[in-house]
């Protein structure tokens, strides 16, 4: 559009009443108080032509000066199109409680100030690619019944949408995009506070916000298609936010909230939010109420005191500095594969019971047929690194029990190999809690030592000098532990010491070396058929137990059986 000449004011004569007020207020640097309430229609007292407003917004001309670099109008009804496409506005435009009959056209415009539509009623706002050096405000109860388009816009200050209300225009829609700010750049904060409301999809795909994104108490409702599936309420995919993202303090969304590949320099806080405002989160296009796939959050992901547990949340390959949640955060079918967090927040639960319940609530296949080990390893490692070693050991133990319960031990091997692996796994669990309870081995050792010692004690008269000793002293062949012919230097038979000598690998307490059970002393026929004394079999079995316990202790204490270190 060609810039008006200095004589362009004459083209608008005769001026309307509201236009005369605007002309006088602009010349005085004041506010054109056309009315004090938002007009319901274009009555003669409040009617203002869009073409005249565009002329004044461009700076006016001869006979129509704008003093103070700000055009301020209150209570007008703007009829016709406010056409400022590709225009240069050398001033700020402040419109309060104004009504528009057509969406303002600001695509590609350059505003060397701020744009404000406080408490205005608009059928839409078309400002793709515009550049605003100051703030862009649709606040103070601004009502927009159509689409807001600020894709690729450059806003030097804040976007202020406090108490913005994007109402329903009454038409049927499928996946309506009511607020499109894809690729927009905001130099300050992006604010949707004070109970701001949107219907349809609010898009900030690939947008950049140099401050915070604050949407506490905002209410966002996505459309429902013919199949009954609800769409996306808030889309921040690939957006970059230098500060914090605050979807807290009563934020609610009926529809999916997406932050896939989003980069956040501060925290993401969704405390007290409701991601299932109408109870149909599971009917979304992908069944996920919150998607954070491959997001990067430098600060803390805070997800506490949610109004409803998250259903189908996906955090696949996301990275956060810390995770702060609670027992009521998680519903069912969430995805945690590849989710990286360096620590738990100060108020986050660190008990094994809650973390196990969290992990088994993952997507069904991820805890069964397609078991995903990474979320378990991450939780165990973070617990261990943060000093909660007991909880980490308990969680690792319960993971092994879960793997056994779902039949994952030896699942990909042959029937025989699977049986062997399951048997070894069961034995390892019973003896040492899968390496997480190594002190159990001491208890098992005491039990074996005491039982075998009792058996040797009851059969002490059935022991004689060992065959190796008899080769050197055949005269002792008929001796028993109480024999008077035994050399004074020979250690006496001590059943409990004998049991300990048999149990401890590589130990030599001289009991096994000098004493041996007599063949045929307990059950001659059975021992004759076996070819060895029953007490000797008990001795061998105790030695085998000793080696088993020792090797299990070695494996447990060195971490050789630790699934997290081995895989």
Beta strands, then each sheet from edge to edge (+ up, - down):
strand 1: 31-33
strand 2: 47-49
strand 3: 70-74
strand 4: 77-79
strand 5: 88-89
strand 6: 92-96
strand 7: 99-100
strand 8: 104-105
strand 9: 110-111
strand 10: 115-118
strand 11: 121-122
strand 12: 125-126
strand 13: 131-132
strand 14: 136-137
strand 15: 143-144
strand 16: 148-149
strand 17: 154-155
strand 18: 159-160
strand 19: 165-166
strand 20: 179-180
strand 21: 185-186
strand 22: 190-191
strand 23: 197-199
strand 24: 202-203
strand 25: 208-209
strand 26: 213-214
strand 27: 219-221
strand 28: 232-235
strand 29: 240-241
strand 30: 245-246
strand 31: 252-254
strand 32: 256-258
strand 33: 263-264
strand 34: 268-269
strand 35: 290-291
strand 36: 296-303
strand 37: 319-325
strand 38: 340-344
strand 39: 463-465
strand 40: 515-517
sheet 1: 1+ 3+ 6+ 10+ 14+ 18+ 22+ 26+ 30+ 34+ 36+ 33+ 29+ 25+ 21+ 17+ 13+ 9+ 5+
sheet 2: 1+ 3+ 6+ 10+ 14+ 18+ 22+ 26+ 30+ 34+ 36+ 37+ 38+
sheet 3: 2+ 4+ 7+
sheet 4: 8+ 12+ 16+ 20+ 24+ 28+ 32+ 35+
sheet 5: 11+ 15+ 19+
sheet 6: 23+ 27+ 31+
sheet 7: 39+ 40-
end
